[in-house]
């Protein structure tokens, strides 16, 4: 069992100090409550405003921001998932997520594959690398970002690589209530793993965020859920529940991917 914490909060676009203060305070509260890991929303440290980030964020500032986030993890002895832009090999920007251990060391990095909307596509490049899986506190853990989790293929790829916990920073606007309320629970159920989904709250650069962060169990049960305001969620994550779900209904073992490829190609 592991206690997981999920930050839902309102970021200030390009006010790095204010956003880092919010992460630091949440990490302190989460660690004091016994949480081993804090999950934060998509691009929270810089705020979610793709076009402004593309135009105004200096990529040279990113290493120092990452080091300050590592300091937060170290100072509170807590694992941390954060999301920041990163420079791609061709000089463009990617949306990334990073998992740190309690000593601030990088355990896992992932770049967003499915970009959502015109602004993201103008500001960022879509990645292609598959999600990896690492051991965090004895739990096989992986990352996706926001729109990625809305594609069943993405989550199934994580599950077939052995993940028991999927961490998803997101920036979901109001009006898409079915994503956290229905889709996240369905993804957890169909791939039989825990899914934690951390969203922004409030408004940033004219975008009204839904809030509604959730943690879903491998049987589709709701382990924690937020309203529309700032909140720090907690949920107990169990590997035993993953094993029980996969033994009870062996979706992963009884897949027929060769047949599905034939269907798609016919």
C-alpha positions as CSV (number, residue, x, y, z in Angstrom):
1,X,0.0,0.0,0.0
2,X,1.1,3.5,-0.7
3,X,-0.5,6.9,0.1
4,X,-0.6,9.1,-3.0
5,X,-1.4,12.8,-3.1
6,X,-2.8,14.8,-6.0
7,X,-2.6,18.6,-6.2
8,X,-5.5,20.4,-7.8
9,X,-4.8,24.2,-7.9
10,X,-4.8,27.4,-9.9
11,X,-1.5,28.3,-11.5
12,X,-0.4,31.8,-12.5
13,X,0.9,31.9,-16.1
14,X,4.7,32.5,-16.1
15,X,4.8,33.4,-12.4
16,X,7.3,30.6,-11.6
17,X,7.9,31.7,-8.0
18,X,4.2,31.7,-7.2
19,X,3.6,28.3,-8.8
20,X,6.7,26.7,-7.1
21,X,5.4,28.0,-3.8
22,X,2.1,26.2,-4.4
23,X,4.0,23.0,-5.2
24,X,6.2,23.4,-2.2
25,X,3.3,24.0,0.2
26,X,1.4,21.0,-1.2
27,X,4.5,18.8,-0.9
28,X,4.9,19.8,2.7
29,X,1.3,19.0,3.5
30,X,1.4,15.7,1.6
31,X,4.6,14.6,3.3
32,X,3.2,15.5,6.7
33,X,0.2,13.3,6.0
34,X,2.4,10.4,5.1
35,X,2.1,10.5,1.3
36,X,5.0,9.0,-0.7
37,X,4.2,10.9,-3.9
38,X,2.7,14.2,-5.0
39,X,1.2,14.4,-8.5
40,X,0.8,18.0,-10.0
41,X,-1.1,19.2,-13.1
42,X,0.1,19.6,-16.6
43,X,2.5,22.6,-17.1
44,X,1.5,23.8,-13.6
45,X,4.9,25.3,-12.8
46,X,4.7,27.7,-15.7
47,X,0.9,27.9,-16.1
48,X,-1.1,26.5,-18.9
49,X,-1.0,29.0,-21.8
50,X,0.6,27.3,-24.9
51,X,1.0,30.3,-27.1
52,X,2.4,32.5,-24.3
53,X,4.8,29.8,-23.3
54,X,6.0,29.4,-26.9
55,X,6.5,33.2,-27.2
56,X,7.7,34.2,-23.8
57,X,9.3,31.3,-21.9
58,X,13.1,31.3,-22.1
59,X,14.1,27.6,-22.6
60,X,17.4,28.5,-20.8
61,X,15.4,28.9,-17.6
62,X,14.1,25.3,-17.6
63,X,17.2,23.6,-16.0
64,X,17.0,25.9,-13.0
65,X,13.2,25.4,-12.6
66,X,13.8,21.6,-12.7
67,X,16.5,22.0,-10.0
68,X,14.1,23.9,-7.8
69,X,11.5,21.2,-8.2
70,X,14.2,18.6,-7.3
71,X,14.9,20.7,-4.2
72,X,11.2,20.6,-3.2
73,X,11.2,16.8,-3.4
74,X,14.4,16.5,-1.4
75,X,13.4,19.0,1.3
76,X,10.2,17.1,2.0
77,X,11.5,13.6,1.2
78,X,8.6,12.9,-1.2
79,X,8.3,11.7,-4.7
80,X,7.1,14.3,-7.1
81,X,5.6,14.4,-10.6
82,X,5.8,17.7,-12.4
83,X,5.2,18.8,-16.0
84,X,7.2,21.4,-18.0
85,X,8.1,22.2,-21.6
86,X,11.3,20.7,-22.9
87,X,13.3,21.4,-26.0
88,X,13.1,18.6,-28.6
89,X,16.0,17.4,-30.8
90,X,14.8,19.6,-33.7
91,X,14.6,22.7,-31.5
92,X,10.8,22.7,-30.9
93,X,9.1,22.4,-27.6
94,X,7.6,19.3,-26.1
95,X,5.2,19.0,-23.2
96,X,6.8,16.6,-20.7
97,X,6.2,15.0,-17.3
98,X,8.9,13.9,-14.9
99,X,8.8,11.6,-11.9
100,X,11.4,12.3,-9.2
101,X,12.2,10.1,-6.2
102,X,12.3,11.5,-2.7
103,X,16.0,12.5,-3.1
104,X,15.1,14.6,-6.2
105,X,16.6,12.2,-8.7
106,X,14.9,11.6,-12.0
107,X,13.2,8.2,-12.2
108,X,11.1,8.6,-15.4
109,X,10.5,11.2,-18.1
110,X,7.7,11.2,-20.7
111,X,6.8,13.5,-23.6
112,X,3.2,14.1,-24.7
113,X,2.2,12.2,-27.8
114,X,-1.3,13.5,-28.4
115,X,-1.6,17.3,-28.6
116,X,-5.0,18.8,-28.0
117,X,-6.4,21.8,-29.9
118,X,-4.9,24.4,-32.2
119,X,-2.9,26.3,-29.6
120,X,-1.1,23.2,-28.4
121,X,-0.3,22.2,-32.0
122,X,1.0,25.7,-32.8
123,X,3.2,25.9,-29.6
124,X,4.4,22.3,-29.2
125,X,5.6,19.2,-31.1
126,X,4.0,15.8,-30.7
127,X,6.4,13.2,-29.3
128,X,6.6,9.6,-30.5
129,X,8.4,7.6,-27.8
130,X,6.3,5.0,-25.8
131,X,5.7,5.4,-22.1
132,X,8.2,3.6,-19.9
133,X,7.6,1.9,-16.5
134,X,9.7,2.2,-13.4
135,X,9.5,0.9,-9.8
136,X,8.4,3.5,-7.3
137,X,8.0,2.3,-3.8
138,X,7.5,-1.3,-5.0
139,X,4.8,-0.2,-7.5
140,X,5.3,-0.4,-11.2
141,X,4.6,3.2,-12.3
142,X,4.2,5.1,-15.6
143,X,3.3,8.5,-17.0
144,X,0.9,9.9,-19.6
145,X,-0.2,13.5,-20.1
146,X,-3.8,14.8,-20.4
147,X,-5.2,14.0,-23.8
148,X,-3.0,10.9,-24.1
149,X,-5.1,9.1,-21.5
150,X,-8.2,9.6,-23.6
151,X,-6.9,7.1,-26.1
152,X,-7.3,3.5,-24.9
153,X,-4.2,2.4,-26.9
154,X,-2.0,4.7,-24.7
155,X,-3.2,3.2,-21.4
156,X,-3.1,-0.3,-22.8
157,X,0.5,0.2,-23.8
158,X,1.3,1.2,-20.3
159,X,-0.5,-1.8,-18.8
160,X,1.1,-4.3,-21.2
161,X,4.5,-3.0,-20.0
162,X,3.5,-4.0,-16.5
163,X,2.3,-0.7,-15.0
164,X,0.2,-0.9,-11.8
165,X,0.0,2.9,-11.3
166,X,-0.5,5.5,-14.1
167,X,0.1,9.2,-13.2
168,X,-1.5,11.8,-15.5
169,X,-0.9,15.5,-15.2
170,X,-3.7,17.3,-17.1
171,X,-5.1,20.7,-18.0
172,X,-8.8,19.9,-18.7
173,X,-11.1,22.8,-19.3
174,X,-14.7,23.1,-18.1
175,X,-17.3,21.2,-20.2
176,X,-15.5,17.9,-20.4
177,X,-16.9,16.4,-17.2
178,X,-17.2,12.9,-18.7
179,X,-13.4,12.6,-18.9
180,X,-12.7,12.4,-15.1
181,X,-16.1,11.1,-14.2
182,X,-16.4,8.3,-16.8
183,X,-13.4,7.9,-19.0
184,X,-10.6,7.8,-16.3
185,X,-12.5,5.1,-14.4
186,X,-13.1,3.2,-17.6
187,X,-9.4,3.3,-18.5
188,X,-8.5,2.1,-15.0
189,X,-11.0,-0.8,-15.3
190,X,-10.2,-1.9,-18.8
191,X,-6.5,-2.0,-18.2
192,X,-6.8,-3.0,-14.6
193,X,-4.4,-0.4,-13.0
194,X,-4.6,2.6,-10.7
195,X,-5.0,5.9,-12.5
196,X,-4.4,9.3,-10.8
197,X,-5.4,12.4,-12.8
198,X,-4.4,15.9,-11.6
199,X,-6.1,18.9,-13.1
200,X,-5.9,22.7,-12.7
201,X,-8.7,24.7,-11.1
202,X,-9.9,28.2,-11.7
203,X,-9.1,30.3,-14.8
204,X,-5.7,30.9,-16.5
205,X,-5.4,33.2,-19.5
206,X,-9.1,33.0,-20.2
207,X,-9.3,29.2,-19.9
208,X,-11.7,28.0,-17.3
209,X,-10.6,24.7,-15.8
210,X,-12.9,21.9,-14.7
211,X,-11.0,20.7,-11.6
212,X,-12.5,17.3,-11.0
213,X,-9.2,15.5,-10.3
214,X,-9.7,11.8,-9.6
215,X,-7.9,8.6,-8.5
216,X,-9.5,5.4,-9.9
217,X,-8.8,1.9,-8.8
218,X,-8.2,-1.2,-11.1
219,X,-11.8,-2.2,-10.7
220,X,-13.0,1.2,-11.9
221,X,-13.8,2.3,-8.3
222,X,-13.4,5.9,-7.3
223,X,-10.6,6.2,-4.7
224,X,-10.7,10.0,-4.5
225,X,-12.3,12.9,-6.3
226,X,-12.1,16.7,-6.1
227,X,-14.6,19.4,-6.7
228,X,-13.9,22.5,-8.9
229,X,-11.7,24.4,-6.4
230,X,-8.2,24.0,-5.1
231,X,-7.7,20.8,-3.2
232,X,-5.1,18.2,-2.1
233,X,-6.4,14.7,-2.6
234,X,-5.2,11.6,-1.0
235,X,-5.7,7.9,-2.0
236,X,-4.3,4.6,-0.9
237,X,-2.8,2.7,-3.9
238,X,-2.6,-1.1,-3.7
239,X,-0.7,-3.5,-5.9
240,X,-2.8,-6.3,-4.4
241,X,-6.0,-4.8,-6.0
242,X,-4.3,-4.8,-9.4
243,X,-3.3,-8.5,-9.1
244,X,-6.8,-9.4,-7.9
245,X,-8.4,-7.5,-10.8
246,X,-6.1,-9.1,-13.4
247,X,-6.6,-12.6,-12.0
248,X,-10.4,-12.2,-11.7
249,X,-10.9,-11.0,-15.3
250,X,-7.8,-11.5,-17.4
251,X,-8.3,-8.8,-20.0
252,X,-4.6,-8.3,-20.6
253,X,-3.8,-12.0,-21.0
254,X,-6.7,-12.8,-23.2
255,X,-6.2,-9.9,-25.7
256,X,-5.9,-10.9,-29.4
257,X,-3.7,-8.1,-30.8
258,X,-2.9,-10.0,-34.0
259,X,-6.5,-10.4,-34.8
260,X,-7.2,-6.7,-34.1
261,X,-4.5,-5.7,-36.5
262,X,-6.1,-7.9,-39.2
263,X,-9.5,-6.1,-38.5
264,X,-7.9,-2.7,-38.9
265,X,-6.1,-3.7,-42.1
266,X,-9.1,-5.4,-43.7
